[in-house]
C-alpha cells in the first residue's frame, strides 16, 4: 500500500479530511512487522515525535 492509499483509506474510515488531520498527524513507514499492518502509521506532527521516530528507525535498521 502506498502512503497516499493509506491516507485515503484512513480518511474514508474516519470521515476526517486530510487537510485537517495533516495539521495534527503525519503518515510514516511502520516497522511493526504485523502481517495485518498496511505498512504505515500516523504519529503526532511535532518535532519531538518526528525525532523519536528517526531514532527508532535507526535502531530498527540495526536489529533487522
C-alpha positions in Angstrom: 0.0 0.0 0.0 1.3 3.4 -0.9 1.4 6.3 1.6 -1.4 8.0 -0.4 -3.5 4.9 -0.4 -3.1 4.6 3.4 -4.1 8.2 3.9 -7.1 7.9 1.7 -8.2 4.7 3.4 -7.8 6.3 6.9 -9.7 9.4 5.9 -12.5 7.4 4.4 -12.8 5.2 7.5 -12.7 8.1 9.9 -14.6 10.7 7.9 -11.7 13.2 8.7 -10.4 15.3 5.8 -6.6 15.0 5.3 -6.2 18.8 5.2 -7.4 19.0 8.8 -5.8 15.8 10.0 -2.4 16.6 8.5 -2.1 19.6 10.9 -2.1 17.1 13.8 -0.6 13.9 12.3 1.9 12.7 9.7 2.0 9.3 7.9 5.3 7.4 8.2 6.5 3.9 7.5 5.6 1.4 10.2 8.2 -1.1 11.4 5.8 -3.3 13.4 6.1 -6.4 11.0 2.5 -7.4 11.8 1.1 -9.1 8.7 -2.2 -7.2 9.1 -0.4 -3.8 9.0 -0.8 -1.6 6.0 2.9 -0.6 6.4 2.1 2.9 7.6 1.2 4.7 10.8 0.2 8.1 11.9 2.2 10.0 14.6 1.8 13.4 16.0 3.0 16.1 13.7 5.5 17.7 16.0 9.3 17.9 16.2 9.7 15.6 19.3 7.6 12.8 17.7 9.5 13.0 14.4 12.9 12.9 16.2 11.8 9.9 18.2 10.6 8.1 15.1 14.0 8.8 13.4 15.9 7.3 16.4 13.6 4.2 16.4 14.1 3.8 12.7 17.9 3.7 13.2 17.6 1.2 16.0 15.3 -1.0 13.9 17.7 -0.9 11.0 20.4 -2.2 13.2 18.3 -5.1 14.6 16.8 -6.4 11.4 
